[in-house]
Amino acid sequence: MSKRTAYQSSLLVAAITASMLSAPASSNAADGVDTRSKLTVQATADSKVAPDSVTLRFAIESREEKVTEAARKTSEQVTRVVQFLKGQGIEAKDIRTESVVLSPIYRQGQKGQYAKQRSSMSASQGFGDLFDSVPQQQATQTEAPQPSVRDELQQNQPIGYSASRQLTVLVRDIKKFQTVYAGVLERGVNSIAGIQWMNSDQVQHRRAARIKAIAAAREKASDMAGALDAKVARVISVQETSRRSDPFSNSVQLFGGESEGSSIQAGMMTLSASVQVVFELSDTEFENE
């Protein structure tokens, strides 16, 4: 072996040795496999708060023989309701039209009759006619004339029309809600879609619930790690899994007790926060297995 070859070989051995010394202790870590001991916990916390405002969602519907009459009557009732709301100190920006619907009204069982008739006609003109004992030309001559499309459309006329509008109103002074609720019913509202209680500091209360959920997750992790003769080393990841609050037609008490008649009670709102936290554990007897 020449001096040059021997020198190159010694350099190669030195490089391999240095590579082995700098390699991680675990071959799994070199392969990209996370071998850390981890603990995943979930926790939920609630924050109770009294509402100070409320949103009411309602609808006004009119049914008349003529479409223009139904639309006119609904428009007049909406105008009366809006004027009443403004008289209660509710600003125009807090009154919103959610939807406007105009639809025909048919006799029971009449709607869709045209499609059924056309389907029946198509079936009677199928391949079964080729095997009739009566020739096709003769059957055509003796059959009653089929109604035209125009005739069928004329027979499927609506008997009236429904015009409806759905509105949402924000009552910022919750003390006025009972008066507003009764007033809109007296002025033509015939459908209540739901109510939603709110609080002006809702963001702060939800933040408090989130902090409580994090603290609960930490306490839960410590208890579980202690049972495993381990310690919580650090947090690997945190994720908020849900944000729940009382929706429309919520679960709080909607109607008061017998002593208060039919007055609507706000009760207490529930703002919830749920988190999932992944902790790294240390000093576990399972680490090196």
Secondary structure as the mmCIF struct_conf table of DSSP 4:
data_model
#
loop_
_struct_conf.conf_type_id
_struct_conf.id
_struct_conf.beg_label_comp_id
_struct_conf.beg_label_asym_id
_struct_conf.beg_label_seq_id
_struct_conf.end_label_comp_id
_struct_conf.end_label_asym_id
_struct_conf.end_label_seq_id
HELX_RH_AL_P HELX_RH_AL_P1 LYS A 3 SER A 22
BEND BEND1 ALA A 23 ALA A 23
BEND BEND2 ALA A 25 ALA A 25
HELX_RH_AL_P HELX_RH_AL_P2 SER A 27 ALA A 30
TURN_TY1_P TURN_TY1_P1 ASP A 31 GLY A 32
STRN STRN1 LYS A 38 VAL A 49
BEND BEND3 ASP A 52 ASP A 52
STRN STRN2 SER A 53 GLU A 64
BEND BEND4 GLU A 65 LYS A 66
HELX_RH_AL_P HELX_RH_AL_P3 VAL A 67 GLY A 87
TURN_TY1_P TURN_TY1_P2 GLN A 88 GLY A 89
HELX_RH_3T_P HELX_RH_3T_P1 ALA A 92 ASP A 94
STRN STRN3 ILE A 95 ILE A 105
TURN_TY1_P TURN_TY1_P3 GLN A 108 GLY A 112
HELX_RH_AL_P HELX_RH_AL_P4 GLN A 113 SER A 124
TURN_TY1_P TURN_TY1_P4 GLN A 125 GLN A 125
BEND BEND5 GLY A 126 GLY A 126
HELX_RH_3T_P HELX_RH_3T_P2 PHE A 127 PHE A 131
BEND BEND6 SER A 133 VAL A 134
HELX_RH_AL_P HELX_RH_AL_P5 GLN A 136 THR A 142
BEND BEND7 GLU A 143 GLU A 143
HELX_LH_PP_P HELX_LH_PP_P1 ALA A 144 SER A 148
HELX_RH_AL_P HELX_RH_AL_P6 VAL A 149 GLN A 155
TURN_TY1_P TURN_TY1_P5 ASN A 156 ASN A 156
BEND BEND8 ILE A 159 ILE A 159
STRN STRN4 GLY A 160 VAL A 171
BEND BEND9 ARG A 172 ASP A 173
HELX_RH_3T_P HELX_RH_3T_P3 ILE A 174 LYS A 176
HELX_RH_AL_P HELX_RH_AL_P7 PHE A 177 GLU A 186
TURN_TY1_P TURN_TY1_P6 ARG A 187 GLY A 188
STRN STRN5 SER A 191 MET A 198
TURN_TY1_P TURN_TY1_P7 SER A 200 ASP A 201
HELX_RH_AL_P HELX_RH_AL_P8 GLN A 202 ALA A 227
TURN_TY1_P TURN_TY1_P8 LEU A 228 ASP A 229
STRN STRN6 LYS A 231 ARG A 244
TURN_TY1_P TURN_TY1_P9 PHE A 248 SER A 249
BEND BEND10 SER A 251 VAL A 252
BEND BEND11 PHE A 255 PHE A 255
HELX_RH_3T_P HELX_RH_3T_P4 GLU A 258 GLU A 260
TURN_TY1_P TURN_TY1_P10 GLY A 261 SER A 262
STRN STRN7 MET A 269 SER A 282
BEND BEND12 ASP A 283 ASP A 283
TURN_TY1_P TURN_TY1_P11 GLU A 285 ASN A 288
#
